[in-house]
Amino acid sequence: MSFKPLDTATHEAVDWLLKLEGQPPGSPTRLAFDHWLRSSPAHPKAWAQVNALLGAPLADLLDADQRHPGQLAAASRALRSLPSPSRRKAIGGGLAMLLLGLGGAAITQRLTPLGDVFADLRTGTGERHTFTLSDGSRLSLNARSAVDIRFEGGVRRVLLRDGELQVDVAADPNRPFIVETHEGRVQALGTRFSVTQQATSSSVAVQQHSVLLTTASGRTQRVESGQAFRFDRQRIDALAPSWRTRAGWSDGRIDVRDEPLGELVDALRPYRSGFLRISPEAARIRVYGTFLLDDSERTLRSLAETLPIRVETLGPWLTRIDVQ
């Protein structure tokens, strides 16, 4: 069985489709979407393609099962398992059409990012793995992450395609160790640090010693232990100390200390095969505690019991979080 990988623009368009649901004109989410739409010629095309799928008659989508046997049946079973009001809501919101129209690719994309199938090292949804590299360095990948390894020409280079990594660098003064993202590169000056690749930016956090951050445009920043920075191709911005600085995800937990719920939800997304949406109001609620990544259902139940939020699940593919 073969699948056509979703390109980055289409994957982002799918995510925007869910983020925009119920958002009024002029909201921060709508403004962010407008910026995304204008930021690349590929974005309007991807957005039009995804919306075209939602307008296609169901009968025209039945050939998806011929191309990807079993995916249509799986999506249909999931929808039929919902109570009638929830099923109508899911279908009315376009989720069913989205799943069927992408011929199962959207489902598979949530389990294992299709664009990363040929990466040297990768993890799927809910998976973490630690690899020992040829130089003795230990590289940990968070869920839904992928890297390519390029140890050649006197340089140890790791290309972060997607997701998040933490590395304990083996000392080798003759061969620098560099992690590259779409926006720049991070060169190890010490032992342990983590790097995250997001949709339009990257971030780096140092747990031991320091690193040298260089953006694609040439700006530089030395990052010391306990510090974290977000960067794109032009800018470098300091991040407040948080769970990202501590990188506790490598132990399967998130230690949150009076931080926005939205950031905790971001950490849970790679551990769920379905889409996880949160309203802007709920995202701003402050959270304190230690939460398990490997049991996201338990984490969401705990949050619903202790915070003024409600968690609604529409089958296995969509979970919504909003204020009560």
Secondary structure, DSSP 8 states (H G I E B T S, - for coil): -------HHHHHHHHHHHHTTT--TT-HHHHHHHHHHHS-THHHHHHHHHHHHHHS-GGGGTTHHHHSTTHHHHHHHHHHTS-HHHHHHHHHTTHHHHHHHTTTHHHHHHHS-GGGTTSSEE--TT--EEEE-TTS-EEEE-TT-EEEEEEETTEEEEEEEEEEEEEE----TTS-EEEE-SSEEEEESSSEEEEEE-SS-EEEEESSSEEEEEETTS-EEEEETT-EEEE-SS-EEEE-SSHHHHTGGGGTEEEEEEEEHHHHHHHHGGG-SSEEEE-HHHHTSEEEEEEESTTHHHHHHHHHHHSSEEEEEETTTEEEEEE-
